Amino acid sequence: MRLGRDSGAQRRADGFGHAPDGERPRVAVVGAGIGGLTLAGAMAARGVPYVVYEQTRELAEVGAGVQLSPNAIRPLLRLGLGPALREHAVRIEGRHQVGGVAGGVVEVVQHGDEGAA
């Protein structure tokens, strides 16, 4: 699905993306990744109609690990996802940054509790 100038999408008289008085806006969320599903959750929490478009036929784990910083976790907590995060997430205690030709440890960073769910 393509949205844009040449996609055949109709521009409304009041401007693209604005709902007429008394009508709720409709949101197309493109992608069911962390960002897309977070946006969908925020829209649902506010009663805004939305549709999530995802190219895969089935959502499933793909084997990749994802690390979210405290700044990324805070909006998820505001959406009420703290219990799910505590149940499924794995907290890391720190990280080693490796670099250079020899692949040696350049920096060790210990993580605190500021991002705890």
C-alpha positions as CSV (number, residue, x, y, z in Angstrom):
1,M,0.0,0.0,0.0
2,R,1.4,3.4,-1.0
3,L,0.2,6.7,0.4
4,G,1.4,9.9,-1.1
5,R,1.0,12.4,-3.9
6,D,0.8,9.9,-6.8
7,S,-1.0,7.1,-4.9
8,G,-4.5,8.2,-5.8
9,A,-5.2,9.4,-2.2
10,Q,-7.8,12.1,-2.2
11,R,-7.1,15.5,-0.7
12,R,-10.0,16.8,1.3
13,A,-11.1,20.4,1.1
14,D,-10.0,21.1,4.7
15,G,-6.4,19.8,4.0
16,F,-4.8,16.4,4.1
17,G,-4.8,14.7,7.5
18,H,-7.4,16.9,9.1
19,A,-10.9,15.7,10.1
20,P,-13.9,17.8,9.6
21,D,-15.6,19.2,12.7
22,G,-17.2,16.5,14.8
23,E,-15.4,13.7,13.0
24,R,-12.5,11.8,14.7
25,P,-9.2,11.6,12.7
26,R,-8.3,8.2,11.3
27,V,-4.7,7.1,11.6
28,A,-2.8,4.7,9.3
29,V,0.0,3.1,11.3
30,V,2.6,1.7,8.8
31,G,4.6,-1.1,10.4
32,A,4.0,-3.3,13.4
33,G,7.4,-2.9,15.0
34,I,8.0,-1.3,18.4
35,G,7.2,2.2,17.1
36,G,4.1,1.3,15.1
37,L,2.6,-0.8,17.9
38,T,3.4,1.9,20.5
39,L,1.6,4.5,18.3
40,A,-1.3,2.1,17.9
41,G,-1.5,1.7,21.7
42,A,-1.4,5.5,22.2
43,M,-4.2,5.9,19.7
44,A,-6.3,3.2,21.3
45,A,-5.8,4.8,24.8
46,R,-7.2,8.1,23.4
47,G,-10.0,6.5,21.4
48,V,-8.6,7.5,18.0
49,P,-9.5,5.1,15.2
50,Y,-6.5,3.5,13.6
51,V,-5.4,0.7,11.3
52,V,-2.0,-1.0,11.5
53,Y,-0.5,-2.0,8.1
54,E,2.2,-4.7,8.2
55,Q,3.8,-6.4,5.3
56,T,4.3,-9.8,7.0
57,R,1.3,-12.1,7.2
58,E,2.0,-13.2,10.8
59,L,3.7,-11.4,13.7
60,A,6.3,-13.7,15.3
61,E,9.7,-13.6,16.9
62,V,12.4,-13.3,14.3
63,G,15.4,-14.1,16.6
64,A,16.8,-10.6,16.9
65,G,17.3,-9.1,20.2
66,V,16.3,-5.5,20.8
67,Q,17.6,-3.2,23.5
68,L,15.5,-0.2,24.6
69,S,17.0,2.7,26.5
70,P,15.2,4.2,29.5
71,N,14.0,7.0,27.2
72,A,12.3,4.4,25.0
73,I,10.8,2.6,28.0
74,R,9.1,5.6,29.6
75,P,6.4,6.0,26.9
76,L,5.6,2.3,27.2
77,L,5.2,2.7,30.9
78,R,2.8,5.6,30.4
79,L,0.7,3.3,28.2
80,G,0.4,0.9,31.1
81,L,2.8,-1.8,29.7
82,G,4.9,-2.0,32.9
83,P,3.5,-5.4,34.0
84,A,4.1,-6.9,30.5
85,L,7.6,-5.5,30.4
86,R,8.4,-6.9,33.8
87,E,7.1,-10.3,32.8
88,H,8.8,-10.6,29.4
89,A,11.8,-8.3,29.3
90,V,15.4,-9.1,30.4
91,R,17.2,-6.3,32.1
92,I,20.8,-5.9,31.3
93,E,23.3,-4.8,33.9
94,G,25.7,-3.1,31.5
95,R,27.5,-3.3,28.2
96,H,31.0,-3.6,26.8
97,Q,31.8,-1.4,23.8
98,V,34.3,-3.1,21.6
99,G,36.2,-1.3,18.9
100,G,39.4,-0.9,17.0
101,V,41.3,-3.3,14.7
102,A,42.2,-5.7,17.6
103,G,38.6,-5.7,18.9
104,G,39.5,-4.8,22.4
105,V,37.1,-3.4,25.0
106,V,37.0,0.4,24.6
107,E,34.4,1.2,27.4
108,V,32.4,-0.6,30.0
109,V,29.1,1.0,31.0
110,Q,27.1,-0.1,34.0
111,H,23.3,0.5,33.8
112,G,21.4,1.8,36.8
113,D,17.8,1.5,37.9
114,E,16.5,4.7,36.2
115,G,14.9,2.7,33.4
116,A,13.3,0.0,35.6
117,A,9.8,-0.9,34.5
